[in-house]
């Protein structure tokens, strides 16, 4: 289990490489690829949210822009499934990507990390999955997937992390932390 943090320059190069590898791993090449069984899980916290209504606010303008940025970053990544919690802000963060790819956003209860991880492992082996959660649930999901713990997500203004967890067929997991979109204010 390893965790890495990259600079913006390295992050852009790595995102390109990860997306290329993900697309290759999911391509129908008519034969087994070298990545058989590898599952890629992209995890993000919801984008910038409004302060009202309390409990289930919508995204701000900056949040809507970030959701578009996420869609652009992952549009060629071979995404096969998208998950979000029952809250509007998580669903709105992945909605542009889901609409672009013609995929359904599958809703999971925010407090059911175990159920989400079981679903990913059971139903999406070898796929490319996007999960949108919260500042407290994303690190929990990463650990539950078997990767090394990541730094806590700052509740006040940390919306630009893109975590990439690679699950090997033999049960190993590795997480890479990237940044996307504009730096939050």
C-alpha atoms as one frame of an Amber mdcrd trajectory, in Angstrom:
protein
   0.000   0.000   0.000   1.507   3.290  -1.114   0.306   6.870  -1.198   1.872
   9.575  -3.348   1.342  13.328  -3.685   2.362  14.968  -6.960   2.954  18.553
  -8.031   0.575  20.063 -10.577   2.996  19.386 -13.440   3.436  15.776 -12.450
  -0.288  15.475 -11.808  -1.216  16.523 -15.337   1.210  14.028 -16.819   0.016
  11.293 -14.483  -3.668  11.974 -15.183  -2.962  11.607 -18.900  -1.085   8.366
 -18.290  -3.730   6.957 -15.942  -6.524   7.818 -18.364  -4.616   6.278 -21.248
  -3.995   3.114 -19.226  -7.610   3.018 -18.094  -8.840   3.358 -21.654  -6.423
   0.621 -22.759  -7.508  -1.662 -19.916 -11.164  -1.340 -20.882 -10.716  -1.426
 -24.664 -12.063  -4.409 -26.565  -8.802  -5.566 -28.100  -9.965  -9.082 -28.886
  -7.400 -10.559 -26.498  -6.385 -10.332 -22.855  -4.582  -7.137 -21.971  -1.718
  -6.889 -19.501  -4.111  -5.243 -17.028  -6.716  -8.006 -16.736  -8.574  -7.681
 -13.481  -7.238  -4.232 -12.562  -9.986  -1.930 -11.334  -9.491   1.839 -11.350
 -11.528   3.913  -8.898 -11.497   7.712  -9.200 -12.716   9.375  -6.006 -13.605
  13.019  -5.469 -15.264  15.061  -2.811 -18.295  16.993  -4.036 -17.522  20.356
  -5.620 -17.983  23.721  -3.886 -21.395  23.904  -2.243 -23.690  26.718  -1.236
 -24.488  27.322   2.439 -28.258  27.077   1.974 -30.442  25.167   2.205 -28.759
  23.670   5.222 -28.308  19.901   4.970 -28.603  19.467   1.199 -27.310  22.584
  -0.584 -26.701  22.901  -4.291 -23.359  23.668  -5.918 -22.109  27.236  -6.236
 -21.021  28.650  -9.586 -17.463  27.583  -8.769 -18.777  24.121  -7.936 -20.614
  23.859 -11.246 -17.399  24.847 -13.045 -15.473  22.208 -11.095 -18.070  19.576
 -12.064 -17.472  20.503 -15.718 -13.700  20.254 -15.137 -14.136  16.754 -13.713
 -16.194  15.770 -16.732 -13.471  17.014 -19.052 -10.671  15.268 -17.133 -12.432
  11.885 -17.062 -14.381  11.892 -20.347 -11.812   9.701 -22.150 -11.010   7.535
 -19.113 -13.142   4.531 -20.009 -15.535   5.131 -17.090 -17.943   2.225 -16.691
 -19.849   3.241 -13.535 -20.527   6.392 -11.498 -21.596   6.514  -7.845 -22.727
   9.442  -5.689 -24.360   9.742  -2.295 -27.984  10.648  -1.672 -27.065  14.323
  -1.423 -27.635  16.763  -4.262 -24.091  18.182  -4.157 -22.461  14.823  -4.898
 -24.918  13.985  -7.668 -24.516  17.423  -9.251 -20.723  17.035  -9.179 -20.791
  13.906 -11.362 -23.910  14.729 -13.405 -22.011  16.429 -16.291 -19.784  13.354
 -16.656 -22.727  10.964 -16.462 -24.664  12.970 -19.050 -21.659  13.137 -21.366
 -21.083   9.377 -21.146 -24.740   8.357 -21.072 -24.310   6.633 -17.709 -26.670
   6.470 -14.744 -25.493   7.958 -11.455 -25.938   5.137  -8.959 -26.990   6.429
  -5.549 -25.402   5.003  -2.402 -26.032   5.996   1.199 -23.173   8.155   2.475
 -22.820   6.048   5.617 -22.657   2.699   3.745 -19.008   2.627   2.706 -18.949
  -1.135   3.205 -21.811  -1.640   0.760 -20.225   0.641  -1.863 -16.846  -1.099
  -1.665 -18.479  -4.529  -1.875 -20.419  -3.426  -4.972 -17.286  -2.094  -6.653
 -15.312  -5.268  -5.907 -18.140  -7.619  -6.887 -19.659  -5.878  -9.922 -16.954
  -3.692 -11.421 -13.756  -5.748 -11.459 -11.600  -4.588 -14.349 -13.731  -1.461
 -14.801 -13.223   2.237 -14.257 -15.433   3.630 -11.506 -16.036   7.207 -10.353
 -17.176   7.821  -6.767 -18.248  11.218  -5.434 -18.450  11.489  -1.668 -17.719
  13.885   1.165 -14.693  15.157   3.079 -15.207  12.458   5.706 -16.265   9.560
   3.461 -13.730   9.736   0.618 -10.701   8.953   2.860 -12.744   6.185   4.504
 -13.596   4.615   1.131  -9.936   4.710   0.074  -8.877   2.788   3.181 -11.796
   0.362   2.839 -10.641  -0.357  -0.727  -7.326  -1.457   0.808  -5.116   1.526
  -0.061  -2.973   3.545   2.315  -4.696   6.333   4.257  -4.652   9.791   2.681
  -4.411  13.123   4.467  -7.697  14.403   5.885  -9.672  16.614   3.521 -10.054
  20.159   4.799 -13.786  20.744   5.190 -13.676  24.505   4.599 -12.111  24.700
   1.156 -10.484  21.550  -0.212 -12.451  20.529  -3.309  -9.747  19.830  -5.879
  -8.433  16.394  -4.899  -8.747  13.555  -7.372  -7.760  10.245  -5.833  -6.935
   7.327  -8.095  -7.084   3.895  -6.478  -5.841   0.958  -8.533  -7.061  -2.424
  -7.323  -5.090  -5.372  -8.649  -6.667  -8.742  -9.232  -4.571 -10.186  -6.391
  -6.118  -7.790  -3.848  -3.404  -5.140  -3.737  -4.359  -1.474  -3.765  -2.452
   1.727  -4.462  -3.657   5.320  -4.200  -2.368   8.381  -6.027  -3.492  11.886
  -5.062  -3.908  14.429  -7.860  -5.444  17.900  -8.198  -7.957  19.076 -10.822
  -9.653  22.309 -11.785  -8.909  25.712 -10.326  -7.398  25.960  -6.879 -10.259
  26.597  -4.400 -10.336  30.059  -2.831
